[in-house]
Amino acid sequence: MAKAQDFRAMTADQLDDELVKLKKEQFNLRFQKATGQLENTSRVRQLRRDIARIRTVATTKRGEAASQS
């Protein structure tokens, strides 16, 4: 689980790449859950929260960039 501070250090492109990676993992975990193969159920919650953190940081960065322009 990453912290928001780690995400704040990333650029917008890095945040987008990380978001794509986490969404793919979340997709795979959903399939594992449906087929009964999911072992680490807490990972679903961690992913959901990390995705929310990334989206929050990205929105904040976009707002800061817009206000500086």
C-alpha positions as CSV (number, residue, x, y, z in Angstrom):
1,M,0.0,0.0,0.0
2,A,1.4,3.3,-1.1
3,K,1.0,6.6,0.8
4,A,-0.3,9.8,-0.7
5,Q,3.1,11.4,-0.2
6,D,4.6,8.8,-2.6
7,F,2.0,9.6,-5.2
8,R,2.6,13.4,-4.8
9,A,6.2,12.9,-5.7
10,M,5.2,11.4,-9.1
11,T,4.5,13.3,-12.3
12,A,1.1,13.3,-14.0
13,D,2.2,10.7,-16.5
14,Q,3.6,8.5,-13.8
15,L,0.3,8.8,-11.9
16,D,-1.6,7.8,-15.1
17,D,0.6,4.8,-15.6
18,E,0.2,3.7,-12.0
19,L,-3.5,4.1,-12.2
20,V,-3.7,1.9,-15.3
21,K,-1.6,-0.7,-13.6
22,L,-3.8,-0.8,-10.5
23,K,-7.0,-0.9,-12.5
24,K,-5.7,-3.9,-14.4
25,E,-4.8,-5.6,-11.1
26,Q,-8.2,-4.8,-9.7
27,F,-9.8,-6.3,-12.8
28,N,-7.9,-9.5,-12.4
29,L,-8.8,-9.7,-8.7
30,R,-12.5,-9.4,-9.6
31,F,-12.1,-12.4,-11.9
32,Q,-10.3,-14.4,-9.2
33,K,-13.0,-13.6,-6.8
34,A,-15.7,-14.7,-9.2
35,T,-14.0,-18.0,-9.9
36,G,-13.2,-18.6,-6.2
37,Q,-9.4,-18.4,-6.6
38,L,-8.9,-15.2,-4.6
39,E,-6.7,-15.8,-1.6
40,N,-5.7,-12.3,-0.4
41,T,-9.1,-10.6,0.0
42,S,-7.6,-7.6,1.7
43,R,-5.8,-6.7,-1.6
44,V,-9.1,-5.7,-3.2
45,R,-9.6,-3.0,-0.5
46,Q,-6.0,-1.8,-0.7
47,L,-6.3,-1.4,-4.5
48,R,-9.5,0.5,-4.2
49,R,-8.0,2.9,-1.7
50,D,-4.8,3.3,-3.7
51,I,-6.8,4.2,-6.8
52,A,-8.7,6.8,-4.8
53,R,-5.4,8.2,-3.5
54,I,-4.0,8.5,-7.1
55,R,-7.2,10.2,-8.3
56,T,-7.2,12.6,-5.5
57,V,-3.5,13.6,-6.0
58,A,-4.0,13.9,-9.7
59,T,-7.0,16.2,-9.3
60,T,-5.1,18.3,-6.8
61,K,-2.1,18.6,-9.2
62,R,-4.4,19.6,-12.1
63,G,-6.0,22.2,-9.9
64,E,-2.6,23.6,-8.8
65,A,-1.5,23.7,-12.4
66,A,-4.6,25.5,-13.5
67,S,-4.4,28.1,-10.8
68,Q,-0.7,28.9,-11.6
69,S,-1.5,29.5,-15.3
